Amino acid sequence: MKKGIHPNYRPVVFQDAAANFSFLTRSCVETDDTIKWTDGQEYPLYKLEISSASHPFFTGKMKLVDTTGRVQKFQDKYKNSRYAAKAEVVAKGGAAPADADAKK
């Protein structure tokens, strides 16, 4: 391998200040800050704005979009069509009625 062309791949501490959460992993990220880790060694520190500890999706605090209203609206619209009666007969185990306007 050529010298001087590869990034500095080393252990780095990533810290999410919003959630008071840190983890140690390997990375090539450039940073000037350092922190003393639990093993007593000093590692480069990279501060994060958001991580799995503070992201609403991973914490379970995410607001879910209410799709029930849209689905119910579609079902109400569908039940008034001629295809709904056909689907209901098939669902009950009967044969589908012949379509009156089918082209022969």
Residue frames as qw, qx, qy, qz and C-alpha x, y, z in Angstrom:
[[0.000, 0.888, 0.460, 0.000, 0.00, 0.00, 0.00],
 [0.358, 0.561, -0.041, 0.746, 1.15, 3.50, -0.73],
 [0.378, -0.419, -0.489, 0.665, 1.96, 5.65, 2.24],
 [0.051, -0.287, -0.098, 0.952, 0.17, 8.95, 2.86],
 [0.279, -0.103, -0.519, -0.801, -2.91, 8.34, 0.68],
 [0.435, -0.406, -0.799, -0.084, -5.15, 6.51, 3.18],
 [0.357, -0.714, -0.014, -0.601, -7.38, 8.25, 5.76],
 [0.025, 0.334, -0.758, 0.559, -6.59, 8.00, 9.45],
 [0.725, -0.313, -0.482, -0.380, -8.87, 5.12, 10.57],
 [0.216, 0.209, -0.714, 0.632, -8.89, 5.07, 14.35],
 [0.256, -0.549, -0.769, 0.206, -11.17, 4.69, 17.40],
 [0.057, -0.304, -0.032, -0.950, -13.43, 7.74, 17.85],
 [0.008, 0.418, 0.766, -0.488, -16.04, 8.59, 20.51],
 [0.128, -0.430, -0.466, -0.762, -19.33, 9.89, 19.11],
 [0.088, -0.296, -0.656, 0.689, -21.35, 11.93, 21.64],
 [0.154, -0.614, -0.550, -0.544, -25.00, 12.95, 21.45],
 [0.099, 0.103, -0.451, 0.881, -25.24, 15.85, 23.89],
 [0.523, -0.249, -0.157, -0.800, -29.05, 16.05, 23.67],
 [0.879, -0.244, -0.313, -0.263, -29.46, 12.52, 25.06],
 [0.374, -0.702, 0.580, -0.178, -26.26, 12.36, 27.13],
 [0.956, 0.085, 0.279, -0.011, -25.24, 9.29, 25.11],
 [0.105, 0.764, -0.590, -0.241, -21.78, 8.31, 23.81],
 [0.969, 0.048, 0.240, 0.018, -20.36, 5.35, 21.97],
 [0.241, -0.656, 0.607, 0.378, -16.90, 4.29, 20.85],
 [0.859, 0.395, 0.324, 0.035, -16.33, 3.02, 17.32],
 [0.528, -0.217, 0.415, 0.708, -13.78, 3.27, 14.55],
 [0.388, 0.860, 0.325, -0.072, -13.99, 6.08, 12.02],
 [0.587, 0.220, 0.177, 0.759, -12.05, 8.35, 9.66],
 [0.053, -0.926, -0.314, -0.201, -13.86, 11.51, 10.79],
 [0.434, 0.345, -0.251, 0.793, -11.64, 14.53, 11.41],
 [0.454, -0.830, -0.288, -0.151, -11.93, 16.17, 14.83],
 [0.261, 0.607, -0.419, 0.623, -9.90, 18.39, 17.15],
 [0.577, -0.545, 0.277, -0.542, -11.65, 17.54, 20.45],
 [0.461, 0.145, -0.863, 0.146, -10.69, 14.64, 22.71],
 [0.691, -0.483, 0.070, -0.533, -12.40, 12.89, 25.62],
 [0.060, -0.351, 0.900, -0.251, -11.28, 10.45, 28.30],
 [0.711, -0.104, -0.521, -0.460, -13.26, 7.20, 27.83],
 [0.808, -0.485, 0.102, -0.318, -14.28, 4.67, 30.50],
 [0.954, 0.034, -0.131, 0.268, -11.19, 2.53, 29.82],
 [0.526, -0.704, 0.065, 0.474, -8.97, 5.45, 30.89],
 [0.510, 0.040, 0.426, 0.746, -7.64, 6.24, 27.42],
 [0.176, 0.632, 0.074, -0.751, -8.15, 9.47, 25.54],
 [0.467, 0.349, 0.721, 0.375, -9.95, 9.32, 22.17],
 [0.020, -0.073, -0.288, -0.955, -10.94, 11.89, 19.54],
 [0.215, 0.476, 0.693, -0.497, -14.47, 13.24, 20.16],
 [0.058, -0.196, -0.548, -0.811, -17.10, 13.93, 17.51],
 [0.255, 0.274, 0.558, -0.741, -20.29, 15.66, 18.70],
 [0.012, 0.333, 0.829, 0.450, -23.59, 14.61, 17.12],
 [0.343, -0.134, 0.026, -0.930, -26.82, 16.56, 16.89],
 [0.830, -0.053, 0.111, -0.544, -28.95, 13.44, 16.84],
 [0.112, 0.307, -0.944, -0.039, -28.38, 9.71, 17.34],
 [0.495, -0.251, -0.791, -0.260, -30.45, 6.59, 17.97],
 [0.296, -0.324, -0.694, 0.571, -30.77, 7.67, 21.62],
 [0.082, 0.426, 0.257, -0.864, -32.50, 10.95, 20.72],
 [0.215, 0.019, -0.604, -0.768, -34.20, 10.28, 17.36],
 [0.611, -0.005, 0.285, -0.738, -38.00, 10.04, 17.74],
 [0.794, 0.188, -0.462, -0.347, -38.22, 6.92, 15.55],
 [0.574, 0.170, -0.754, 0.272, -35.89, 4.93, 17.80],
 [0.040, -0.122, 0.633, -0.763, -37.17, 6.32, 21.11],
 [0.067, -0.454, -0.888, -0.019, -40.82, 5.52, 20.35],
 [0.013, 0.607, 0.363, -0.707, -41.92, 9.15, 20.62],
 [0.070, -0.017, 0.565, 0.822, -42.56, 9.54, 16.91],
 [0.502, 0.361, 0.293, -0.729, -45.88, 11.01, 15.89],
 [0.357, 0.160, 0.868, 0.305, -47.64, 8.52, 13.64],
 [0.271, 0.082, -0.333, -0.899, -49.58, 9.81, 10.67],
 [0.542, 0.221, 0.643, -0.494, -53.25, 8.96, 11.02],
 [0.158, 0.151, -0.752, -0.621, -53.87, 6.88, 7.92],
 [0.166, 0.336, 0.901, -0.217, -57.05, 5.35, 9.34],
 [0.321, 0.636, 0.263, -0.651, -59.11, 8.28, 8.15],
 [0.293, 0.515, -0.536, -0.602, -57.80, 7.96, 4.61],
 [0.047, 0.039, -0.987, -0.148, -58.28, 4.20, 4.53],
 [0.227, 0.454, 0.756, -0.413, -61.80, 4.50, 5.94],
 [0.343, 0.618, -0.029, -0.707, -62.64, 7.17, 3.36],
 [0.239, 0.344, -0.774, -0.474, -61.44, 4.87, 0.57],
 [0.032, 0.148, 0.986, -0.073, -63.43, 1.92, 1.93],
 [0.306, 0.548, 0.509, -0.590, -66.58, 4.02, 2.22],
 [0.361, 0.574, -0.317, -0.663, -66.16, 5.18, -1.36],
 [0.159, 0.234, -0.916, -0.286, -65.50, 1.62, -2.54],
 [0.210, 0.231, 0.904, -0.291, -68.51, 0.07, -0.79],
 [0.446, 0.591, 0.272, -0.615, -70.86, 2.19, -2.93],
 [0.281, 0.488, -0.610, -0.557, -69.44, 0.86, -6.20],
 [0.899, 0.134, -0.158, -0.385, -70.65, -2.14, -8.18],
 [0.575, 0.387, -0.695, 0.191, -67.36, -3.95, -7.53],
 [0.237, -0.346, 0.668, -0.615, -68.02, -4.02, -3.79],
 [0.835, 0.010, 0.203, -0.512, -71.13, -6.20, -4.23],
 [0.833, 0.374, -0.405, -0.045, -69.13, -8.58, -6.45],
 [0.280, 0.463, -0.711, 0.450, -66.31, -8.75, -3.90],
 [0.508, -0.267, 0.510, -0.641, -68.76, -9.37, -1.06],
 [0.927, 0.125, -0.030, -0.351, -70.33, -12.34, -2.87],
 [0.708, 0.425, -0.532, 0.187, -66.91, -13.83, -3.61],
 [0.018, -0.469, 0.662, -0.585, -65.82, -13.30, 0.02],
 [0.703, -0.159, 0.394, -0.570, -68.87, -15.25, 1.23],
 [0.451, -0.158, 0.872, 0.108, -67.87, -18.19, -0.95],
 [0.651, 0.581, 0.429, -0.234, -70.20, -17.69, -3.88],
 [0.601, 0.256, 0.445, 0.612, -69.42, -17.37, -7.54],
 [0.070, -0.374, 0.048, 0.924, -68.81, -13.94, -8.92],
 [0.522, 0.657, 0.467, -0.279, -71.84, -12.65, -10.86],
 [0.585, 0.347, 0.425, 0.598, -71.35, -12.09, -14.55],
 [0.125, -0.420, -0.017, 0.899, -70.47, -8.53, -15.42],
 [0.461, 0.691, 0.513, -0.217, -73.39, -6.96, -17.29],
 [0.340, 0.904, -0.103, -0.238, -71.32, -4.58, -19.32],
 [0.540, -0.391, 0.639, 0.383, -68.55, -7.02, -20.26],
 [0.488, 0.591, -0.350, -0.539, -67.77, -6.89, -23.95],
 [0.843, 0.036, 0.537, -0.015, -68.16, -10.12, -25.91]]
